[in-house]
Amino acid sequence: MDSVTTARSRFVRMAWAVLGYNVLVMAWGAYVRATFSGDGCGSHWPLCNGEMSFPKATKALVESSHRGTSGI
């Protein structure tokens, strides 16, 4: 394989990986919406309830994890 083919192959793999990740983030967002977990962190953005610490409530945990995965 020459360097162009190798670079193209790596690009294609990366593109599929990014697409797959985005599909997972959208599915997680649908779960957040369906379970009404979007209110778990209140109206505080980007923090969760005004804190940077790991949330203890289930809805807050779901919402903050979705914020983290979408931010990546």
N, C-alpha and C positions, 0 to 999 in steps of 0.2 A: 504494500500500500504506500502510496506517496503521501506527502504531508497535507495536500489539499483534501484528499479523501479522509484522512484521519481527522482533520479539523472539522470537516463536514459531519462526520459520524459523531464526534463529540458534541457538536452543536445540536444535532438532531436528538441525541439522548438527553441533553440538557433541556431542550424545548419540551420534550415529552414529560420530563420530571417536573418542570414548572407548571405545565398544564395539569398534571395529576395533583400537584399540591394545591393549585387554585380550585380545582373541583372539590377537594376535601375541605378547604376553607369555606366554600359556598355551602356544602352539605352541613358543616358545623354551624354556619350562620342560620340555616334553615331550622336546625335543631334548637338553637337559641331562640329563634322567633316562635317556634311551635310550643316551647315550654315556658314562654313568657319570662325567660331568664334575662332578657335585655334590661329589665329594671333592677337587676341584682346589684349593680354598682351605682345606682342613682344617676344623677345628671353630672357626675364628676368625670371629666375626661382630661387627660388620659389615665388618671388614677382611679382606683376603685374605692368609692366612698371617701374620697379625699386622702387616702393612705396608699403608700407604696407596698405595704406588707401583703403577705399571702392571705387572701380572703378565707373566712371560715364557713360562711353560709354557702349552701349548694348553688343557689342561683348566682351569687356573686362569683363563685369559682368558675362556673360555666361561662359567664359573661367575660370575666377577665382573661380566661384562657382563649376565648375567641378574639379578644382584642390583641392578645399577644401573637396569635397565629396570623391574623390579618396584617399586623404591623410588620411582620417579617417579609 
